[in-house]
Structure formats: C-alpha cells, structure tokens
Amino acid sequence: MCGIVGYVGEKPAAPILIDSLKKLEYRGYDSAGICVLNDSLKTYKTTGKIVDLESILPQGIEGTIGIGHTRWATHGKPNTVNSHPHLSRDIAVVHNGIIENYLELKENLIGDGYIFKSETDTEVIAHLLHSHLYGGSDGQSKKCDLITAVQKTLRMLEGSYAIAVLCGSEPGLMIIARKDSPLVVGIGDGEIFAASDVTSFLQHTRNVVFVDDNEVALIRNGSVEFFDADGNPVTKETTKIEWDIEAAEKAGYEHFMLKEIHEQASSVHDTFAGKISEMEGTVILDELNISDEQIRHMSRIEIIACGTSWNAGLVGKYLFEQLAGIHTDVDTGSEFRYGYPVVCGEVLTIAITQSGETADTLAAVRGARSYGCQAIAITNVVGSTITREIDSVLYTRAGPEIGVAATKSFTTQLITLYMLALKFARIRGKMSAEDSKNLLVALKKIPADIQKILNNKAVIQECARQFADAEDYFFIGRHLNYPIALEGALKLKEISYIHAEGYAAGELKHGPLALLTDKTPVVAIATKGHTYDKMLSNIKEVKARDAIVIAVANKDDTEIEKYVDVVLRIPRTHELLSPILSSVVLQLLAYYTALERGCSIDKPRNLAKSVTVE
C-alpha cells in the first residue's frame, strides 16, 4: 500500500524524506516522489525504486518542510505522471487510500476549468483544495485559510484517505488528515514528522501521536495542533514506541503474515469500495470490457489459476453456477496449458493471479485467448504482465503482501469473484434486485465481521497450541466450504510443515476414513446453510473413528457443541458469504500452529511468493 512521509523542522527536508521513504519500502511500491517547499514547491518523482528518485534530485535542495510518497497503484498505471505528489497550482498533496466518488468530483472540476494530468483519484483532492482556497481555477486571491479549504474538501470525499498537504503561500505549514487509512505523527526536538507508520521516523524520535479517523492536524516548526471534523481542538496523548525497526515495519506484529491477516478488515473494504450499491442491488465494474449482450450469451466460464488462487477460483465456480447460471470449470494453469481445451469465443476465461506474473497462469490464458476467448484478469498488482495482456482487469486492492502464505490476497480475490458473479447474475436475469440487495448488505458488513474474529483470536490460538504436535490434519467442507477446506489445509502445510489434506466431506467414506486415528485433528467447516445437516452426519462419521473434531461454526449454533471437541466461532452472516469468515479463522489456526512449532512463518522453506517460472 502507499506510504506517506512528511517533515517540518530546521534541517534540510529532502534527505530526511528520502531516508524516511526507504524505511517504508517494505510496504511495496511502484513509484516514489517528494515535494519540498522553500520559496516555491519543488517536486521530483519517478517510477521504480527510491534510489531512482535519489538519482534525479539536484544537489542541495533548499527547504526545511516537505512531503513524500511511495505509490502502490490503484487508479491509473504505474508511471511518473500518476506518481505522487500531485499538484494544483501552488498546492501539493500526497494520499494513501481510495476516493470512491472521484469520477463525479473530477467531472465537476473539469467543468470548472481544472485540467487533469493524471489518471489518479488523488489529483481530485489537489484541485478541490485549490478551488476552495482560491474560489475556482481562475482565482488569484485566497477566499479562506488553508485549514478551512482542507475541511471543506474532506467533507466532499467519499472513501478512505490519509493525506499531507503543502501550500506555496503558507511556507511554514503542513496539514495532515485521515479517515480509514493509517497516519501517525512523530514529535522530535524542534521537528515534527508525519508518516503512514512509525518505521519512517523511528531513528529520529520514539515519541508519537496516533491520528484518529476524521482528525486534522496543523504542523508547524516544533508544534502540532489536532482538530476534529468540526474544527474543535482535540487533546492527544503522546506514546513512546519501544519497538525496534524490524518490529515497527510489522506495525508491532511478530510476523508479516499476522499483520496481513489483521489488514483484511480494511483490504476487503477497499476491494468493494465504490463498486457496490446495496440500495439498488447492483455492482459497478466499469473496468470490464465485456458487453451485457456477451454476458447474456456466455456459454461457459473457464477459470485458470494456481495454488491459493485456484482455491479462490473453485469458490467462483459455485458462485457463477448458483447465482448466474453459467457452467464453470476451474483448471490449474500448469495443466491447462498442456491439455486440449474445448473453448471458443463464447467461453469467458478468468485468470486469477495475485502477482500478475505467475508463469503457468500467463501461459494458460495466452493459450485460451488464441482460441478467441474473452478474458478477465483478477490481480493485485497494477502494471504486472497480465494487466498488459488482458483488456479487462479487476484489481483486488489488497495492498502488498509480504508473507509468502497468501491471506489478504485470497479474501480479496473472493470478494472480487462475489461481485463479478452478482453482476453477471443480474444481467442474465437470474437474480432479483431484492436478493442482490440482501447479499450486498451482508457483504458490506464483512469487514466488521472479520474484525470480530480477530478480536477473539485467543480462542483460535489456544486450539492451535492444543494440537500443534499432530502429524496429520484433515479439513472437510461441503459446497462453498469445500474450497475453504482445501485452502485451510494448504495454509497449514505451507507454514507449519504438518501434512494436511482438504476433502469434500461426502468423500470421506471413499478412502480418507481409513487414515483417521485418535491423534488426527479433523477441521470441519460446519456453518449454517443447506448442507449443515449433511455436515453433522459427516462429523458423526469422523467421531465414530475416534478422531478429534474442530468445528468452524456460527456464533449462535448451540447444536454443534454436542458432536465436536472444539468450536471456533464466526459471526452469523449470509450463507454464501460465510466462507470468507471461515478462511480468516483457518489462517489464524495455521499461523498459531506454526508459531507454536517454531517454524519460519513469513518465509517457509522451499517456497516463493510469486512463481514466475514453470
């Protein structure tokens, strides 16, 4: 995800900004830039690494106030024009987050005479600030002060943001604000720092103030003032950070994987932000270059993916068939490319790849396109190879994922598939507006439901500790929970090195029952739904072989306790959405099991984050 830094003090700002940005490199980025204010705004930005930005900076940049940014592209390609800071005359802005209503705001600003240079949502913020400060694109004199312009602008924004603002006519002032994106202030000796996290300035000061949602801060040399959304002063507490640099990069979490599990409440929200209307029961995916007529006449969907993405694709199969009435097949990229696929122009190919660089998936989708198939890519990385080869790209907006074992990239892939299946269902007349509304209302609550699971993770940790010495694990589920059983087994084997297998629960009697003993934990995903009674029967079969059963069940389910040894709870949600919540539980189970066993969690043996070779 994007990283923001800011400095107000007595030292040259440019070297401090560059050094601070380097401390945020772990967040992932595709471009970087800084803006330093002296007599005027001096802005430097480029694609590539921070060392590339360093190489274009002139010697001795004057100015003791400045802002900087590392960009993880969400709107627009990763190029120099789209990189931050963004300017509107004498105003410079850096931004982390997503402005959901930026297209509407952009149209209005263009009508007022503002010229846009980038494809980003952030440039809207810069022009809005200028418009409020000077009364329009032709304004020459101020109509209000900078903080008033910021407050007026923030009231117009829908979505998430952490911003830092400079204005050429107010050389000693920086203004920052946040909503749903992290922002922290560092209090030094005669100098103030602002950043997305403490890592960037920890070498300068350990005294920090965490900015809360809907707060604005005015930073001047040696001082900072905080205000709420209505402009009322806010008294803030200063916290002393005791973490070391490595821990700070993980925001205090022991491992990147745990940090990324916790980020899912926000990453899931970012994935559907601005794309669903629960009031109308509609999904807006303007990125699709497929007509409604083509969607209505689609004969089949071919999903191509590898590893965790394949498990997400299998969830997609159930969704497209149940909601949209489209026969769907799921193939691993490595097998599809060497088979003899029966595909044609009415077959839609969906390629799912976190990195956008998975070699087998790329080769497979190229093959499918050679048959004249329409293609959609679901990926997390703007500018990756697959985005340059496929016209319709849906970005998951998960932000960079450092841990090798996929967590937030999986759940955001699921969210994208839900949205796509819903859109297809409505276009094909397979789903009523009322049913779609109900599902979207529940979908919008998923981030809060994820947070409830995270708040109760101690129960999952205790379960992991209890069975960490097991040599084998089995995961079972039915219908949409079958792919989640596969994913749960994959997570456990990836990072704990325990042999784990996922099965469709109805297949136990076809062989796997022979492997069960009283030392074998079986994780049964038994959330309420149309297969619940069947799952109870499968659980009884397992218990009859003396195996240990760990159930993932709804919070209000009292029946399940009669048949299992341990129950891990999820909030009650729409039946179709429960797999998202179950997957978070299983990620935590895998994480705490690996932690108990002393395994290398972020970098498990023999594995790589992105498989870019065959």
N, C-alpha and C positions, 0 to 999 in steps of 0.2 A: 504494500500500500504506500501511498505517497508519504513523504516526510517533510516536515516544516521546521525551519530554524529561524531565529531572529536574534539580533544583538543590538543593545543600546548601551553605550558606555563611553570610555575615554580612549580606548585603543583602536587601531585600525580595524574596521569591521570585516573586510574581505577575507583575511587569513583565518579569522575565527569562524566565519561562516563556512568556509571550505572544510576546515577541520571538523566542524560540527556535522556537516553533511556526510563526511566519511564515517562518522560514528553511526550513521543511520543506514549505511549500505546494506546491512543485514536484512532490512525490510524489503529489499528488491526494488529495482527501478530501471527505467529505460532512458531517462534523460535527467539533466540537472541544470540549475541556474541560480544566480544570485542577483540582487539589486542593492546597490549602495547609494545612500543619499548624502550628498555634500551640498554643493551649490545647486545641483540638479540630480535627477535619478540616472544612475549609470547601471545598465542591465547587461548581463552576459549569460548566455545559455546555449546548450548544445545537447545533442543526443550522445549516447554512450556513457562512459564512466566519468566519475568525478575528476579523475586525472586528465580526461579530455577537456573538461571545463577549466581546470587549472591552466592547461596549456594555452588557452586563448585569452587569459587575463593579462592585461598590461601590468607592468611593474608599478608599485607604489600607488595603488588606488586610494584616493583620499576619501575620508568619510568614516565616522565612528558609529553609524547606525545603518543597519541593513537587514535584509531578509533573504532566505534561501530555500530551495526546494529540490527534492528528488521525486520524479514523477513515475508512477505506475499507471500507464494509460488506461482510461476507461471511456473517455469521449475523444475520438479522433486518434489518428495514427501516432506512433511514437516518432516525432520529428522535432526539429528545432522550433518551428513556429508554434507547435502545440505545447511545448515545454513551458514551465513557469520560470519567473514571474510573468504575469500578464499586465499590460499597461492600458490606461485610458488617459491620454494627455499626461498630466503630472501625478497620476495615481498608479501605484504598483500593488499587486495582490498576489499572494500565494495561497493555495487552497488544497485541503485534503477533504474528500467527501464526494457526494453526488448531489447536484441540484436537479431535482426531479422536474421542475417546471421551467427549465432553462429555455426550451424552444419557444414557449409562449412569451417569455420575457425578451428573448432575442428578437422576435418579430416586432415587438413594440419598440425596442431600442433602435432597430433599423429604420422603422417608421419615423423616429425622432431624429434621424440623421447620423446615427453612430455606425461606423464601419468596422466590421469584424475581420480580423486577420487569421483567427484560428478556428478549429472545429470544436473547441472545448466548451464545457459548461462554465468554466471559471471566468472566462472573459466577460460573461454577462455581469458578474459581480463588479468587475472594474468599471464597466460602463455605467452600471446603476449608481455606483458611488460618485462618479463624476457628474451624472445627471442630477443627483440630489445636492451635491456640493455647489454646482455652478448653474443649476436650473435648466440644463439642456446641453446639447452638443455644441452650440454656438456661444454658450455662456462664458463671460470673461471675468466676472466678479463673483465672489462667494455669496451664496444665499443662506448658508448656515455654517456651523463649525464641523470639523471632521467627524467627531463622535456622533453628532446628530445625523450626518449623512450615513454613517455606518448603521445606526439603529434603524433608520428608515429602510435601508437596503435589506437588512436582516429580516425585517417584517415581511418582505416580499418573497423571500426564499422558501421553497418547499424542499425538504430533503435533509441531508447531513452536511456539516461543514466544520472545519477548523480553519480559520483564516488569519493572516497577518497582513496589515495594510500600512503603506507609507504614502505620504503626500508631499510633493516637492515644495509646496508653500508652507509646510509645517515641519521644518527640518529636524526638530528635536523630539518628534513624537512618533511612536509606533502604536497601532491599535490592533488588538487580537480579540477573537471571539470564537465560541464553539457551540455546536449542537450535534450530539451523537458521533463526534469524532474526537479523538484524544488531543489534549493540549495541556502543557504544563509550563510554569514559569520558574526560572532559577534566579535566586537572589544572591548576587555576588557583592564584592566590595567595590561600590561605586559603579557597578554594571549590572544589567538585567538581561537574562536570556529567556527566550521562548522557544518551545520545540514540541514536536509530536510526542516525544518521550524523553526521560531524563538522560538517556545514554549520550545525547549530543553534547551536553554541557557538564557532565559529571566530573570531568577533570578540572573544571573551574570552580564549581560550588556543589555542595550537597544539600543546600537549603532550598527547598522547592515549595511551590504553592500549586495545587492541582485546580485547574479551571473547571468549573462545573457547567452543565448544559445551560444554555441561554444566558451566559455571562459574557460581559465585555470588559476588557482591561485596557487602560491607558498606561503606556510605558514611556517614561521619560528618564533622563540620565539619573540613575541611582534610585528611582522611585517607581512604584506601580500602584494604580488605583483600580479597584474592581467595582462593577456595577451590574445590577440585574437587568432583565429585558425592559423594564420600565424606567431605567435610568437611576434607580435608587442605589446609593453606595452599599457595598457588601463587605463585611469584615471577614477576612480569610485567615486560616491558620497556616503557619509555616511548618513543614515536615522536614526532618533531617533524614536523608537517604543513607542507609547503612550497606546497601548492596555494593558489590564490586561491578566493574564494567560488564563482565560476561553476563552476570545475573540481570543487569539493567537492560541489556539487549533483549532478554526474555521477559521484560516487564516484571521481574521478580519471580517468575515461574521457574521451576527447576529445569524444565526442558521446553524446547520449541513446540514439541507435539502437544504438551499440556496447554501451552499458551494458545495454540491454534485451535484446540478443542474449545477453549473458552471464547475464542473470537467468533464462534459460529452464530451466536445470537445476533451479532452485527452483520456478519458476512451474508447470512441468509436474508436478512432485511435488505441489504444493499442489492442483492440479486433480483428481488422482485420490486424494489423501489421504483416508482414511476411507471410500472408496467402492468399493474392490475387495478381494476375498478370494481370493488366489491359491491358498490351500489348498483352498478349496471350488469354485473356478472360477466365482465369482458376482460380479455388480456390483450395488451397492446405490445406487439412485437414489430416495430417499424423496420427492424433490421432484415426481416425476411423478404427475399426477392422471389417469392412464390405467390401466384395469384390465388384468390379464393376458388376460382374455377379449377385450377390444377389440384388444389387440396380436395375439392369435392370428388374429383375423378381419380384420385390416388388409389392404385390397386394394392400396394403393399409398401411397407417400410422395412428397410434393411439397416439395422444399427450395427456399426463397426466400432470396436473399442478393445482395450487390453486392460487386464488387472482390475483395479478398483473401478475404473471407468466402465468396464464390461459389466460389473455388478450393477452399476447405475443404469446401464442400458437395459438390463433384464427387468428392472423396475419399470423402465419406459415401455417395454413390451406389454406388460399388464395394463399400463395406463392407456396406451394407444388403442389396444384392443377393447378394453372395457368402456372407455369414455368415448372414443372417436370411431369405433367400429372398423379399424384398419388392421388387417392381418400384419403382424410384425415379427421379424426374425432378428436374432442377435447373434453375431459372429465375432470371434476374436480376429483381430487384424492379421495375425500370423497364419491363420488357417484360411481365411477368406481369399487371400492373395494367391494361394496355391490350389484353390478349388476351381470349380467350373460353375460359377454362379449363374442362376437364371434370373437375369434382371433386364429391364428395358426402360423406356422413357417414362412410364407411369409409376415406376418404383422410386420412392424417395430414399436416399441414403443419408443417414445421420452419423457423423463421425464424432465421437466423444474422446477428447484428449486434454488432460489438464494443462500440459505444457505446450500443446500445439506442435510438438516436434517428434512425437512417437513414431519411429520409423515404420513399423508394421502397419499402423493405422493410416499413415500418409500413403503408403504404397497401395493399401487396400482401397482407399477412397479414390485414388487416381484410377485404379482399375475399374471401379464402379462407374466413374464418370465417363470412361471410354465407351461404355455401353449406352450413353445418353441419359444417365440418371440425373435428376435434380439432386443437389447435395446441400446439407446444412452442417456446419461445424459448431460444436459446443466446446468452448475452451476458456481458459483463464488468462491467456497471455496475448495482449494486443500486439500485433506485428509479428507473431510467430509464423512459421512456414505455412501452416494450414490456413491461416487467415488471408494469406496472399494468394491462395489457390482456389478458395471457395467464396462465392459471392455472398451467401447468407451465413453470417456468423453471429452466434449468440454468446455473449461473454458472461461468465459466471460471477464476475466481480468479487471473487473470494479474497483478492489480495495475495501477495506472495506467500507460499507455503514452504517453509524451510525444512521441517521434518520430512524424512523420506516416506513414512507411512501417511497416506492421504487421509485427511479428516475433513477440514472445511471445504476442500475441493470436491469431495464426494457429496456432501449435503447440498452444496450449491448447484452441482450437476443435477441432483434430484429435483431441486426447486425449478430449474430451467425446464426439465422434462415435464413436470406437472403443468407449467404454464403453456408449454407447446401443445401438450395433449388436450388441455382445456380449450385452447384456441381452435385447434382442429375440430374438436367435438362440437363447438358452437357453429362453426362454418358449415359443417356437414349435417347440422340439424339433429345431432344425436344426443344433445343435452339441453335441457330447458334453461332459461335465464335464471329461474329460481334455484335450481340445483347448482348451477355455476356460482351464484351468489353465496350460497351456503358454504361451498367448498372454499371460495376465496376469503370469506370472513374467517374461516378456521385457519387458512393459510397465513393470514395476516397476524394471527396470534402465535404462530410457531416460534418466532424469536423469544417471546416471553416464556413459552413452554420449555424451550431449550434452557433458558436461564434457571428455571425451577429445578431442572435435572442437575445442573451444575451446582446449585445451592445445596443439593442433597447428595453430593458425590461421596461423602464419607461412608455411606452405606455400601456403595459400589467398591470403595477401597477395601473395606473390611471383607467383603466377599472375595475379592481378588487375593487378599492375604490368606484367607482360609484354604484356598485351593491352588496356591501358587506352585506346589510341589507335584501337581498332576503331570503325568507324562503324555496324556491324550485328552483332548476336549472334542465334544461334538456339539454342533449348533443346528437346530432344526426350526423350520418355519413353514407355513403354508401361504399360497397365493403371494401377495406382495411381500410377505415376510420371508419367503424363501431366499430371494436375493440378499436380504439383510442378514440371514443366517450365513450365506456364503461370504459376505463382507466381514461379518464378525469373526469367522474362522480365519480369514485372510489377515485381518489386523493382528489377531493373537499370534499366529505363526510368524508373521513378519518381525515382530519386535520382542516377543518373549521366547521364541525358538521352541515352543511347545507344539507338538504335532496336533493339528486341529483340522476338522473336516466339517463342511456345511452340507446339509441334506434337506430335500423336500421331506417334511415329516412323514408323509404317507409312504415313503420309500424305505423306512427303517426295516420293515419286515422282509425286504428283498435283499438282505445281506448284512447291513450295519449292526443289527441287533446282536450278531454273533460276537462283536467286539466289546460289548458293554460289560463292565465289572463294577464292583462296589467302590472302585477307585477312579471311575470315569465320570467327570462332570459333564452333564448334558445341558446346554443352554437352550431353553425352549422359548421362542418368541410367541407369547400367548395373549396378545392384545385382543380386545373385544372386536368382533366382526363376524362375518358369515361363516368363517372357518373355525370359530372359537371352540365349539363343541367337539369338532374333529381333533383339534389340538389337545383337548383334555384327554381324549381317548389315546392319543399317541403318548402323552405324558404317562398315563397309566401303564402302557406297554413298557416304557422305559423303567418305571419304578418296579415293575414285576421282575426285572432283571437286576434289581438291587443297585442300579446306578444312581448317582447324585443328580438331582434336577434343580437347576437355577432358572427360574421363570422371569421373563420380562413381561410385565402385565400392567394394566391400567391402575391408577391410584385407587379407584373406587371398587376394584374387584376383590371381593372377600371370598369367593368360591375357590380361587386358585390356591389359596394357602393350605387347603386340605390335602393337596396332592404333591406338593413340591417341598424341597428343603430350604430354599432361599427365594425371596421375591424381590426383584429390582423394579421399582415403580416408574411409570411415566404419566404425565398429565393426560386426562381423557381428552381426546381430540376426534376429528372426523376419521372414520375407519381408514380412508385412503391415505391419510397423512401420518398415521402412527409410525410407519417405517422410518421416517425422518428422525423422530424422537428415539426410537429403539436403537438406531445406529449410533446416536450420541452415547447412550448407555454402554454399548458394546465397545466403543472407542475407549471409554474410561476404564472398562474392565480390562481391556488389553494393556492399556498404559500402566495401570497399577499392578497388574500381574508382572509385567516386565520390570517395573521398578522394584518389586519385591524380590525378583530373581537376579537383580543387579545387572541387567542387560544394557547394551548400548541402544538407547531408545531413538534418538534423533538420526543416528547413522547405523542402522542394523547391518550386520555382516552380509557381504556379497550382494548388496542391493544398491541401486542408484535411483535418484529422484526421477530422472527422465531417461527413458530407454530410447536413445537416438540411433542405435544400431540394430540390425536384425539379429 
